[in-house]
């Protein structure tokens, strides 16, 4: 089997399976290219420049397994156990949410406002994409929290992969609980930035999501109550209840579903009526990040 034949076979397999299940694969040819590129450890451009190259039996066997898994709608990120985020490849598995390009918007805006004196807290770290990226970019300490010990292990692996494990303090627990339990009290003239990409889908949104998401990504990392804002409600309540533990200069960045723009603003105003609230658009010009300045 040549590269050209393998690509066409893979594309057809994914297309046929999607038709049978009445679920469209976004781009069967692109998926086939990515999987074959990984099997060969070559770029996509190599595939087309060497279309007539014969594949080894070992490569064919591996490629066939990958295509079969993708035909079951397993995400490519889990098949390859990696996903690119902010120019770095992160290890991912079934215990963490695959990093989304929309979250890069959060990183970009956070970087604009972080100083050497900023205490950075990443809540719901998952794969560690936010914490590890910031540690790499800034070379300064980060606090990363997740309720799932298995997610923490993935985040630690990624921190070690990029040699920033010494910069990140990993804490296991719900929202700010492990940080508050340490009885840390920031100075009033300090600066704390809380970053949170918490579950924000409703149950209905999850039920209507693609099989790639619904069947393979951890539900607890996606769904948060009737309106998707349960965890953000709890987080804001925690911050409000322990406001004296934080400095006057406190910034909060939350990732949301664009449809939650008004509900999240109303929720923030319930706890912090005098706060400054900005909505930041993602790469698709959708309201994705809520910036709260207290």
N, C-alpha and C positions, 0 to 999 in steps of 0.2 A: 504493500500500500504506500502510495506517495503522499506527500504533504497535501497536495491539491485534492487527492481522493479522500483523504482523511477529513479535511475541512468540509467538503461537500457531504460526506456521510454524516458527520456530526451535526451539521446544520439541518439535514433532513430528519434525523432522529429527533432532534429537539422540536422541530416544526411539527412533525407527525404526532408526537406525544402531547404537545400543547393543544392540537386540534382535537385529539381524542378526549382530553380532560376539559375542553372548552375554556382553557386558560392560556392566554397568549404569552409566549416568551417574548420579552421586549426586543431582543435582537439575537436570534439563534446563531447567525454566522459570527457575530462578535464573541458570543459565549464560546463557540467552538475554537475561535482563534486564541482567546485567552487561555483556554485549557490546554491546547496543543502547544502554545508558546511555553507554558510552564513545564510540560512534559519534556520539551527539548531544551529548556533553559535558554531560549532565544527570544528576540523581540518579534513583534507582529510583522514588522517589515521584512524580517528574515524569511518568514513563511512564504511570502509572495515572490521574493527574489530567488527562492530555492524550491519552487512549487513541485518540481519533478523529482526531488530527492526522495529516495526510498527510506522508510522508517524501519527501525529495528523492531524485532518482535517484542522486546521489553517495552519500548515506547508505545507501540500499538496497544499492548495489554493495559498499560496504565491509562492511556487515553480513553480506551473503551470503558474502563471503570468510571472515569471522570464523567463521561457523557451520560452513562446510565444514572449516576447520582444527580447530575443536573437535570436530567429528564424527569426525575421525581421532584423537581423544583427545590432541591437543596441549593442554598445560596453559594455562589462561586467562592465567596470569602470563607465559608466553612469547608468547602471542598479543598481549597488551597491553604486553609488556616492562616490567611493573611489578608489585610486590607490596607490600602494606602490612605494615609491621612496626614495632611499638611506636609507632604513630601517625604513621609517615612512609612515603611511597611510595618504594621502592627500585627502581632500574633492574635488571632481570635479563635474561639471555639464555641460550643453550644451553651456555655455558661455566661456569655457576655453578648451585649448588643453590638452588632457590626457598626463601627464608626461611620457616620454620614458626612458627606461634603458640606451639608448645611451648617454643621457644628463648627466648621472652620471659621465661620463668621464670628462666632463667640470668641475664638482665639484671637483673631485679628483686632477686635475692638478692646479686648482685655489688655493686650500687649501695649496699646496706646496709652493706657492709664496706670500701668504698674510701674512702681519705682523700686529702688533697692530696699526701701523701708516698708514695702507692702507685705503684709501677711496674706498669703494666698491659700484659700480653702476650696478644694474641688470635692463637691458632694455628689455621690452616685458615680464614682470614678469608672466602674465597669472595667473595660480593657486598659484603662489608664491613659487613653488617647489625649485627654486634655492635660492631665498632670504631667505626663512624660513630655509632651510637646512643649509646655511652658518651661519645664526644667531644662530641656535642651536649648530652647531659645534664650532663656534668661540666665541660666546657671545660678539659680538661687532657690532657696528652700520652698517646698510645697507641702501642704497637708492634703492627703487624699483619703476619702472616706467611702466605704461601701458596706451595705448590710450583708452581702453575700461573701463568705470566706473564699468560695471558689473563684469569684470575680477578682478578689484581692490577689489571689495567686497568679491570675493572668496578668494583672496590672504590674505585679512585682517582676514577672518574667520580662515584660516589655521595658520596664525601667532598667533592668539588668542588661537587656539587649542593647540599649542606647547609653549604658554606663552613667546613669543618673540616679541609681538606687540610693546613693548616699545623700541625695538632695530631697528625697521624698519620704515623708513620714506616713506610712499606711496605717489607718485605723479602721477597725471593723465595728459597725453599729449603725443604728438608724439615724439618718440625717445628721444633725449637729451633736447628737448625744455623746459620742466618744470624745469630741473636742471639749464640750462643756464639762464632762466628767474629769477632765484634767485640771480643772479650776484655773485655767489660763485667763488672766484679765489683761486685756490690751491697754496701753496708755491712752489717755484721752486725745493726745495729739498724734496718735499713730494713724495707720491706714490699713484697713482690712478689706479684701475683695473676696466675696463668696461667689463661686461659679457652680451652677447646678444644671445638669442635663438629666432631669429625672423623668420617670415614666409620665407621659402626658396624653396617651390615647384613652378614649372611652371604650367601654366593653363593646359597644356597637361598631366602633371603628376597627377594633381588633378582629371582630367576627367577620367583617367585610374586607379585611386586608388580604393581600396576595399570599398564596401558599408559601412562598419564600420566607415571609415574615411569620405568618400564623403557625406554620408547622415546624419551623426550625429555630426561631429566635425565642429567648426566654420571655414568657408572658409577663413575669413579675417586673421585667425591665421595660415594659411597654405600656401597661394598663394601670390607670390610677383613678378609679371611681367613676361615678356617673358622668361627670363633666371633664374628667381627665386631670383635674386640678387638686385632687385630695392631698397629694404629697407636697405640692407647693403651698397649700393652705397650712399644713403642719409645719413646714419649714419657716414660713413667715411668722407663724405663731411663736415658734421657738425663739426666733430673733427678737420679736417684740417682748417676750417674757424675760429675756436675758439681755436686753438692750444695754444695761449698765456694764456688761462684760466686754462690750465692743467700743472702739473709739468713736468720736463724733463723725469722723470721715469713714463712712461705711458704704461700700458699693456692692450691689448684688446683680448678677447676670443670670437670667433664666432662659432656657430654650423652651419654646412652646410650639404648638400647632398654630398656624396663621389664623384659624377660626377662633382662637382663644384670646385674641388681642384685647377686646373690650372686657371680657370676664376677668382676665388677669389684672387689668388696670383697676377694675372695681375691687378686686380682692386685695390688692396692694393698698388701696386707699382706705380700706377698712382698718388695716393695722397701722398704716403710716400716712395719715391724711396730708401731711406737709412734705411728703417726699417728692422728688423729681423723677418722672417716669418717661423713658424714651423707648420707642419701638424701632428696632434695627432690622432692615430687610436682608434676606439671604441672597445667594447667587441667582435665585429665580425671582427676585423682587417681591418675595413674600415676607410678611412680618414674622420673624423667627426668633429674635432675641429681645428680651425685655431688660433694659438697663434701669436699675433703681438706685438712686442716690439719696441717702438719708442725711 
